[in-house]
Amino acid sequence: MNAATPSSEPVGPREPVDPADRNGTFRSESLELALAAQDAAAVAFALRHDVVVVPKLVLPADTTDAAPSTGGPDDGALPDEGDQVRVFGRENTDKRILLLFSSAEAYAAMVPDDPDRQVMLYDALSLRVFLEAHLDVIEQVFFDIAGPHTMAAAPEDLLKALR
């Protein structure tokens, strides 16, 4: 992805993404269109100005040391403090792959048999903060990996595009 000009806007508190404002959908039409066009600049624009669907890590019910989520499953809000992003990795390596989606349906196509499939919506700031915190372990970012319009980006390039 091409790097964007760094933003001079201050980073401050943000309001949660209210699913009612999005008609209850977990979808970014602008990201869907950008991926369909295979347009890296349009993908970057969509990520800066809309939301992206992020898989949510669902911990086993018997996990006692996990911070509880107050948002509940698929509530559409930006992640609560206890929510974690589900990342994927290859065996015998500490590197991870971040999978991002244009819709909850695109994620469901990747893990159709997962009974604990949950998602959250990230805005540009949330995605940037996550990438900055985990840049040393994320080796690749894929969008809508189950197709039909998959794209990939290096995490460093994606981070530059979000600034």
Sequence and secondary structure as in RCSB ss.txt:
>XXXX:A:sequence
MNAATPSSEPVGPREPVDPADRNGTFRSESLELALAAQDAAAVAFALRHDVVVVPKLVLPADTTDAAPSTGGPDD
GALPDEGDQVRVFGRENTDKRILLLFSSAEAYAAMVPDDPDRQVMLYDALSLRVFLEAHLDVIEQVFFDIAGPHT
MAAAPEDLLKALR
>XXXX:A:secstr
        S         GGGGTT  B HHHHHHHHHT HHHHHHHHHHS EEEEB    TT SSS   SS TT 
 SS  TT  B  EE TT S EEEEEBSBHHHHHHHSTT TT  EEEE HHHHHHHHHHHTTTEEEEEESTTSSS 
EEE HHHHHHHH 
